Amino acid sequence: MIHILENVDRWKCEYKKCNAKCCTPGIPLTIADIKRIKALGYALDDFLESAEANQELRIKDKNGRCFFQGEKLECTIRENEPLVCRLLPFKITEVSYADEPIMRLKPVVDCPGKGSGKKSTGRK
């Protein structure tokens, strides 16, 4: 279940305006994310790292940015991007577990894409 704590009516990724500040190293990955990326021909050692503290699987750092960020700041795996990236312009603020996982989302602060683009329908 997903709870959106604050709505965003319009949004379009304007990564060139903010220097792609969402594309930081250490983006958490789900098992499904890893399978999609691996199917593109990447070896796990190419892009995957594990945080020892919480055993979270994450995208490796490449020059202080996301491993998959291109030279022009674009996402090189856009059609297969991780769940966290697909949730933009929202970020996960809390995940709790009961009968089913509950994820709480809030809009990313200071995103230049808020207010531009198509009107949101609440579904992708």
C-alpha positions in Angstrom: 0.0 0.0 0.0 1.3 3.5 -0.8 0.3 6.6 1.1 1.1 9.9 -0.7 1.4 12.5 2.0 1.3 15.6 -0.3 0.1 15.6 -3.9 1.9 17.0 -6.9 -0.5 18.1 -9.7 2.0 18.4 -12.5 5.6 17.2 -12.9 8.2 16.6 -15.6 11.8 15.6 -15.0 13.9 18.7 -15.6 17.2 17.0 -14.8 19.3 19.6 -16.7 17.9 22.5 -14.6 18.9 20.9 -11.3 22.0 19.1 -12.5 20.2 15.8 -11.9 20.4 16.1 -8.1 18.2 13.0 -7.6 20.8 10.9 -9.4 23.0 10.3 -6.4 25.1 7.2 -5.7 23.6 4.7 -3.3 20.1 4.5 -4.8 18.4 1.5 -3.1 17.5 -1.4 -5.4 14.8 -4.0 -5.2 15.3 -7.6 -6.4 13.1 -6.8 -9.4 15.3 -3.7 -10.2 18.4 -5.9 -10.2 16.8 -8.5 -12.5 15.8 -5.8 -15.0 19.2 -4.2 -15.0 21.0 -7.5 -15.3 18.8 -8.4 -18.3 20.3 -5.4 -20.0 23.7 -7.2 -20.0 25.3 -5.6 -16.9 27.2 -7.9 -14.5 26.2 -7.5 -10.9 29.8 -6.4 -10.0 29.4 -3.5 -12.5 26.6 -1.7 -10.8 25.7 -3.3 -7.5 27.0 -2.7 -4.0 25.8 -3.8 -0.5 25.6 -1.5 2.5 27.1 -3.6 5.3 25.1 -1.8 8.1 21.7 -2.7 6.8 22.5 -5.1 4.0 20.7 -2.8 1.5 21.5 -3.4 -2.1 22.4 -0.1 -3.9 23.7 1.4 -7.1 27.4 2.0 -7.1 29.0 5.4 -7.2 30.6 6.5 -10.4 32.5 9.8 -10.0 30.1 11.0 -7.2 27.0 10.3 -9.3 24.7 7.3 -10.1 26.5 4.6 -12.0 23.9 4.9 -14.8 24.0 8.7 -15.3 25.3 9.6 -18.7 27.7 12.4 -19.6 24.7 14.7 -20.5 23.1 13.9 -17.1 20.6 11.6 -18.7 19.6 8.2 -17.3 21.2 5.5 -19.5 18.6 2.9 -18.3 15.5 5.1 -18.3 13.1 2.4 -19.4 14.5 0.0 -16.8 15.2 2.5 -14.0 14.9 1.4 -10.3 11.6 1.7 -8.4 13.0 4.7 -6.4 13.5 6.6 -9.6 10.1 5.6 -11.0 8.5 7.1 -7.9 9.8 10.6 -8.7 8.7 13.4 -8.0 8.1 11.6 -4.7 10.6 10.1 -2.2 10.1 7.4 0.3 9.9 8.8 3.8 8.9 5.6 5.6 8.3 1.9 5.0 6.6 -0.3 7.5 5.4 -3.8 7.4 2.1 -5.3 8.6 0.0 -7.7 6.5 1.4 -5.9 3.5 4.2 -3.3 3.1 3.2 0.3 3.7 5.2 3.0 1.9 4.8 6.7 2.7 5.8 9.2 0.0 6.5 12.9 0.0 7.3 15.2 -2.9 11.0 15.9 -3.4 11.8 19.4 -2.1 13.1 22.1 -4.6 12.5 20.0 -7.7 12.4 22.3 -10.8 10.0 19.9 -12.5 7.1 20.5 -10.0 4.4 22.4 -11.7 5.5 21.6 -15.3 4.5 18.8 -17.6 1.2 16.9 -17.9 -1.4 17.0 -15.2 -1.0 14.0 -12.8 -3.7 11.4 -12.8 -2.2 9.6 -9.8 -1.2 6.6 -11.9 1.6 5.9 -14.3 
